[in-house]
Amino acid sequence: MELNDIKDAFDRVAKKQKLSCSKTQEVIDLIVQEIEKALETVKSASHLDDKYVLTELKRRLQEIAPLGQLEGTQKELNIALSKYTKILEKSFNPDISKAYRNIEFDKHTVNQIIASHFYRQGLFEVGDCFISETKESECSAAILSIFEDMYQILEAMKSGNLEPALKWAAANADKLTQNGSDLQLKLHSLQFVEILRKGSREEALKYARANLAPFASNHVNEIQKLMACLIWARKLESCPYPQLVSQTNWVTVAEELTRQFCNLVGQSYESPLSVTIAAGVQALPPLLKFMTVMAGKKQEWQSMKQLPVPVELDKEFQFHSIFVCPVSKEQTSDDNPPMIMSCGHVLCRQSVNKMSKNHSRTFKCPYCPSDIDAAQCRQLYF
């Protein structure tokens, strides 16, 4: 069940509740109005008997029939609430343990991933506490040192200090160049703009000659635009290149620095823990649905090497090449790997075996008219 369906059900409940409240208030206003009329009659018409006035009031209230008027809208609200509750129970199944499989995994690696996540967020005390509780102190110092350095650089950038970032970029200039990153130029550009923002044109020009000139051969256009900004010192808001002087550049450069820093120290840019949880949130609903169908075959589920149902994940969670055989329309696996034929086209092993009658004859490639000998097919590794 998609979240859109839940939202639609919630909107229906909200609409029915609003209608019910409006109707209730309308009926209450009518009752109050009749009571006020009766009180006014008692005060002004002394010749009328109080019992008569009360009898008339009772008759008017019976004509209004407040319970009858409210019954319809309240019933509609109750029905909408009942449906909404069922959708919630169906969508957010509290028992996710039935999708669990008894698989072996490296607890040490999992603990390191969790600790690394805390350190990435700058939660060093929490990370240290976790390491202490799990007794994973062997590699904690290395992980802590890596992200502590990065966090100090990023914190300095948040306060407008680029010196730590510039020193790190200079120390890793060759590696950054090999990665095709122009982080150094971006950092120097930020520093140049900040000097201009303070109004010191001469100091900015001096800084550009010392730090931007080495990048002129490959980034002449960017540097020319930066030099044009010298004219607008102290009034950069009027600069014709707003993208160069925008404060959002600090966020962009900080993200680039984080990406390059993690890359150089052998860490992923995204937290592995965050990626795993986000992918699990997408994969869990179809797995729970599958386990509902296989309620009586739990043992079979535990022994499966491959999921029998497709679990669609967003592209951001796809890190490996996937090949779907054009003949069987199935995704290849370790038991059924992709096979490259002599013509260069690829099928899965099961399709090759089926079309060759278990290697007993040649067959036509489904892509081209080539005759294929199954014995000449080779397993393809992506």
N, C-alpha and C positions, 0 to 999 in steps of 0.2 A: 504494500500500500504506500503510495507516494505521499509526501508531505502536503502536496497540493490538495489531495482528497481530504486530509485532516483539516486543512485551513478552510476548505469549502464547508465542511460539516460544522466547524466552529463558527463560521460566519452565519450559517443558518440558525444555530442556537442563539447567537447574539441578536439576530434580527427578530426571532420569535420572542426572546426575552424583552427586547425593547417594545415590541407590540403589546405584550402582556402587561408590562409596567404602565404603558400609556393608557391601555383600556382600564386597568385597575384605578389609576388616578382619575380617569373620567367618571367612573362609577362612584368613587369616594366623593368627588365634587358634587355630584347629583344628590347623594345622601345628605351631605352637609348643607346643601342649599335647601332641601326640604325641611330639615330640622330647624334651620334658621328661620324659615317662613313660619313654621309652627310656633316657635318661640315669640316671634313678632306678633302673631295673631293672639296669643295668650296675653301679651302685654297691652295690646291696643284695643282688642275687642272684649271688654269685660263682661258683656252680656252673653258671650258664648261659654258653654260648659267646657271645662278642661278635658273631660272624657271625650267629648265630641271632637275636639281638636286632635287628641291623641289617636282617636279612631281613624280620622281622616289621614293623619300622618302614617299610620300603619298601612292604610289602603294604598297610599302613594308609594310607599316603600315596596309593597308587594307588586305594584305595577312596574316599578323600576327593575325588580327581580335581579339584584346584584349578583347572586350566585349563578344564575342562568347566563348572565352576560359574560361573566369571567370564566365560565366552564370551558367554552370553546377555545379561547386563546391559551388557557392554562394546559389544556389537553394537547394542543399543538406543540407547546413548549416542552412538555414531558416526553413526547414522542421524539422530538429533535434531540433532547438530552440523552435519551436511551440509545439512539442511533450513534451519537457522538461517543458515548462510553464504549460501545461495541467496536467502533473503528479504532479507538485508542488501544483497547485490549488486543485487537488483531494486529495493529501496527507495532506497538511497543510491547512485545511479548517479554514479560519479566524473566522467564526461564530460558536463558540463552545457553545454559550448560548442555542442552541436548545436541548442540552443534559442536561440542568439544570432542576432540580426538586424542587418544592416549599416544602422544608422540614424544620421542626423546628430543630434548634440546639442551644446548649448552647453557647452564645457569650462569656460569661465569660471564659469558658474552652478554646475556640479557641484563645482568647486573651492571655491566660496564656501559651498556646502552642507556640504561636509566640514569646512572650517575652522570654520564656525558650530557644527557638532556638537561639536568639541573645546572650543570656548569655552563652550558650554552646560554641559559637564561640569566646567568649572573647570580644564581642562587647557590653560592659557594658553601655557605653554612649548611644548607639542606643537603647538598651533594656530599659534603664531608660526613654528615650524620648518617646518610644512607650507606656510604662506604664503610663506616664504622660498624653499623648494624649487620651488614652482610659479610664483614671481614674480607673485603676485596681490596685491601690496601696496597697490593703489589703494583698495580698499574694506575692507581688513583693519582699519584704524584704527577705522572706524565700527562694525564688527561687534564688535571687541574691546571698545570703550568701552561698548557696550550691555550685553553679558553680564558684563563686569567689574563694572559697577555692581550688576547683579542678584545676582551671586555674593557680593559684599561684604555686601549686605543679608541674604542667606540665611545666610551664615556667622555674621553677628552674631546672627541669630535662634537658630542652633544653640547659641550660647554664652549664650543667655538675654537678649540685648540687643535690645530692640525699637525703640530710638531711630532708627536708620537707616530702618527700615521705616515708622515713623510719619511721619518727615519726607518720605519719598517719597510716601506716601499723601496727606498734607496738600497737597503740591505738585500732585498730580494729582486732587484731590478732585472737581472738576467732571466730569472725564472718567470717573472711576469711577462717579459718579452716573448719567451718561448710559448707561453700560453696565449699569446696574441692580445694581451690586456694593455690598455693605455691608462691604467690606474694612476701611474705617476703623474702623467699630464693632467688628469682630472683633479688630482689633489693640488698640484701647483696652480691650476686655473682657479680653484676655490680660494687659495691663499692670495693670489693676485687680485681677485675681485674684492676680497675683504679689505685689502690694503687700499684699493680705490674707494671703497665704501667709506673709509675713514677720511678720504679727501687728499691723501698724499700721492700726487701724480708722479713726482720725482722718485719717491721710494718704490712705487709700483713699477715704473720703467726700469729701475735698477734691478728689482726682483725678476722681471721678465728677462732681462739680458742674461742674468745668472742662471735662471732655472727653466725658462721656456725655450730659450734658443736651441738647446740640444735636441729638441723635438721638432724643429722647424722643417727638416727634410721630409718627414712623413706626415706632418699635421699642419701644413702651412696655412690652410684655410681657417682652421680653428684659431690659430695664433693671430692671424690678421684681424679676425673679428674681436679678439681680446684686446689687441692694440688699438682698435677703433674706440673701444670703451674708455680709453684714456681721456677722450674729449669730454666725456660725461662724468668726470670725477665729482663726487659729492652730490650728483643728481642722476644716479644710475637708473632711477625709475623711468627716465626719459630715453634711455639707451635703446637703439633700434634692434638690439639682440636680447630681448627679455629672457630667452631661454638660457643665456649665459650667466645672467645675474640673479636668477630665481633662487629663492631659499630652498626649494624642493631638490636642488642639486645636491645638497648636503645629505639628504635621505638616500638619493640614488647612489652617490659615491660610497656611503656607508654600507649599503647593500652589496655593492661591487667589491669593496674591501673584505667584507665578511665572506663572500663567495671565494675570492682568491686566497684568503687566509686559510680557509678550510681545505681548499684544493691543495695548497702547498704542504699542509701538514697531514695530508692523507685522510681527511674527514669530509663527509658529505655536507653540502650547504644546508639542506633541510635536516632537521632532527630525525634520525631513524625511528625514534619512538613516536613522534608526531605522525610520520608517514604511515607507520604500521597501524596506528589507531584509526587514522582517517580511512585507510584502505579497508580495515576490518569493519568499519561502520557501513561501507558500501557492500561488502561481501556477506555480511551477516544475514540480512533479510532473505536472500535466495537460499542460503544454507538452512535456515530455520524452516523455510517452506518445504525444502527437500526432506528434512528430517521428520517433518509432520507426516509426509507421505510414507517414509520408511520407518515409521514408529516401531514396527515389529522386527526390524532387521538391523538392530544396533550393532551386532557383532560384525555383520557384513560391512557396515559403514566404517568401523574401526580398522578393518583390514584393507580397505581400498588404497591403492597407490596414487590414483588420479581421481579428481572430482568427476562424477558422472553427469553433472549439469554445468553449463557454462556460467561463469561468474564474471559479469561485465564490470570492468573498472575503468575509470577515466584515464586518459592518456598520461597524465602526470604520474600514475602508478605503474606504468608499463616500462620496465627497464630492460627487457630482453626481447630479442626478435621472436616473432611468432609466425609459423607457417601453417596454413590451412590447405590441405590437399584439394586440388580442383576436381578430383574424381570422387573421392569419398565425402568431401565437404567437412572433414573432421580435422581438428587440430592435431599436429604431430606430437609425439611424446617420446620418452626414453624407450618404451616398448615398441613404438611405431614411428621411427625417426624418418626425416626427409631423405630421399634418395635422388641423387643427380644422375640423369641418364646420359648416354653417349652424345645426344644432340644438345645437351646443356639445359634441358628443361627438368623440372623437379616434380616428383610425386612422393607419396608416403610409401613405406615398405609394403603395407598391406595391399595397396592398389597395384604395386608392381607385381606382387605374388599372385594376385587375383587375375590380372590381365595376362600374365605369362603362364597361367595354369601351373603355379609352383615351379617356375623355371623350365617348363617342358616345351615351350615354344616361344618364338619371337612375337612381338605385338607392335602395333602402330602407336606412336606418341600422340596423345590427344591434342597437342599443340601444333605439331608439324607432321608431315608424311614420313618421317624417318622410321625405319624398322629398328626396334630396340631389342637387344639381347639382355635379359635380366641379369646374367652373370657379369655383365660389364657395368652394371649400376653400382655406384659407390655412395656410402653414407655421407651426407652433407652436414657440416658443423657450422653454425652461425657464429 
